[in-house]
Protein backbone atom coordinates (compact mmCIF):
# COMPACT_ATOMS: atom_id res chain seq x y z
CA UNK A 1 0.00 0.00 0.00
CA UNK A 2 1.47 3.31 -1.05
CA UNK A 3 1.69 6.08 1.49
CA UNK A 4 1.38 9.73 0.50
CA UNK A 5 4.58 11.78 0.50
CA UNK A 6 5.40 13.40 3.82
CA UNK A 7 5.10 16.88 2.33
CA UNK A 8 1.69 16.30 0.73
CA UNK A 9 -0.60 19.18 1.71
CA UNK A 10 -3.53 18.24 3.89
CA UNK A 11 -6.95 19.24 2.65
CA UNK A 12 -8.72 21.71 4.88
CA UNK A 13 -11.99 20.82 6.53
CA UNK A 14 -13.67 23.33 4.25
CA UNK A 15 -12.16 21.74 1.12
CA UNK A 16 -13.36 18.33 2.23
CA UNK A 17 -16.85 19.67 2.92
CA UNK A 18 -16.96 21.48 -0.42
CA UNK A 19 -16.02 18.26 -2.22
CA UNK A 20 -18.60 16.26 -0.30
CA UNK A 21 -21.37 18.81 -0.93
CA UNK A 22 -20.47 18.91 -4.64
CA UNK A 23 -20.81 15.11 -4.78
CA UNK A 24 -23.92 15.02 -2.52
CA UNK A 25 -25.75 18.34 -3.01
CA UNK A 26 -28.87 17.06 -1.24
CA UNK A 27 -27.07 16.15 1.99
CA UNK A 28 -28.44 18.72 4.43
CA UNK A 29 -25.99 17.89 7.22
CA UNK A 30 -22.99 18.36 4.92
CA UNK A 31 -24.39 21.66 3.59
CA UNK A 32 -25.00 22.79 7.19
CA UNK A 33 -21.41 21.89 8.09
CA UNK A 34 -20.09 23.83 5.10
CA UNK A 35 -22.20 26.86 5.99
CA UNK A 36 -20.91 26.75 9.59
CA UNK A 37 -17.33 26.41 8.37
CA UNK A 38 -17.69 29.37 5.99
CA UNK A 39 -19.28 31.44 8.75
CA UNK A 40 -16.43 30.55 11.10
CA UNK A 41 -13.97 31.80 8.49
CA UNK A 42 -16.01 35.02 8.09
CA UNK A 43 -16.54 34.23 4.40
CA UNK A 44 -19.84 36.09 4.30
CA UNK A 45 -20.82 35.40 0.66
CA UNK A 46 -20.11 31.65 0.95
CA UNK A 47 -21.81 31.35 4.34
CA UNK A 48 -24.93 33.17 3.13
CA UNK A 49 -25.04 31.10 -0.06
CA UNK A 50 -24.75 27.82 1.81
CA UNK A 51 -27.25 28.71 4.52
CA UNK A 52 -29.70 29.90 1.85
CA UNK A 53 -29.28 26.69 -0.15
CA UNK A 54 -29.65 24.59 3.00
CA UNK A 55 -32.89 26.24 4.09
CA UNK A 56 -34.35 26.33 0.57
CA UNK A 57 -33.79 22.59 0.16
CA UNK A 58 -34.52 21.63 3.79
CA UNK A 59 -36.97 24.17 5.25
CA UNK A 60 -37.39 22.15 8.45
CA UNK A 61 -33.65 22.04 9.27
CA UNK A 62 -34.26 24.02 12.44
CA UNK A 63 -30.67 24.33 13.65
CA UNK A 64 -29.82 25.98 10.33
CA UNK A 65 -32.11 28.90 11.14
CA UNK A 66 -30.57 29.31 14.59
CA UNK A 67 -26.97 29.29 13.34
CA UNK A 68 -27.75 31.45 10.31
CA UNK A 69 -29.57 34.01 12.42
CA UNK A 70 -26.69 34.15 14.89
CA UNK A 71 -24.23 34.61 12.04
CA UNK A 72 -26.28 37.43 10.51
CA UNK A 73 -26.58 39.14 13.89
CA UNK A 74 -22.82 38.84 14.40
CA UNK A 75 -22.14 40.62 11.10
CA UNK A 76 -24.68 43.35 11.94
CA UNK A 77 -27.35 42.26 9.46
CA UNK A 78 -29.98 42.48 12.17
CA UNK A 79 -33.10 42.79 9.99
CA UNK A 80 -32.09 39.65 8.09
CA UNK A 81 -31.32 37.86 11.36
CA UNK A 82 -34.77 38.79 12.65
CA UNK A 83 -36.37 37.33 9.50
CA UNK A 84 -34.33 34.11 9.72
CA UNK A 85 -35.13 33.66 13.43
CA UNK A 86 -38.84 34.23 12.74
CA UNK A 87 -38.79 31.57 10.03
CA UNK A 88 -36.86 29.29 12.37
CA UNK A 89 -39.52 29.61 15.05
CA UNK A 90 -42.14 28.60 12.48
CA UNK A 91 -40.01 25.62 11.41
CA UNK A 92 -39.53 24.55 15.04
CA UNK A 93 -43.29 24.70 15.58
CA UNK A 94 -43.91 22.65 12.40
CA UNK A 95 -41.50 19.98 13.59
CA UNK A 96 -42.63 20.08 17.23
CA UNK A 97 -39.17 21.06 18.50
CA UNK A 98 -40.13 23.14 21.54
CA UNK A 99 -36.55 23.40 22.80
CA UNK A 100 -35.30 24.87 19.51
CA UNK A 101 -38.33 27.15 19.35
CA UNK A 102 -37.46 28.50 22.79
CA UNK A 103 -33.78 28.99 21.91
CA UNK A 104 -34.57 30.77 18.65
CA UNK A 105 -37.21 32.94 20.32
CA UNK A 106 -34.63 33.93 22.95
CA UNK A 107 -32.10 34.78 20.25
CA UNK A 108 -34.73 36.83 18.43
CA UNK A 109 -35.62 38.71 21.62
CA UNK A 110 -31.94 39.52 22.23
CA UNK A 111 -31.50 41.31 18.89
CA UNK A 112 -31.10 45.08 19.09
CA UNK A 113 -34.18 47.10 18.15
Long-range contacts (C-beta under 8 A, 24 or more apart in sequence): 13-37, 14-38, 14-41, 21-50, 26-57, 28-54, 28-57, 28-58, 28-61, 28-64, 31-57, 31-58, 32-61, 32-63, 32-64, 32-67, 35-64, 35-67, 35-68, 36-67, 39-67, 39-71, 42-75, 44-75, 47-71, 55-87, 59-91, 60-91, 60-94, 60-95, 61-91, 62-88, 62-91, 62-92, 62-95, 62-97, 62-100, 62-104, 63-100, 64-88, 65-89, 65-91, 65-92, 65-104, 66-100, 66-103, 66-104, 66-107, 69-104, 69-107, 69-108, 70-107, 73-107, 73-111, 78-111, 78-112, 81-111, 82-108, 82-111, 85-111
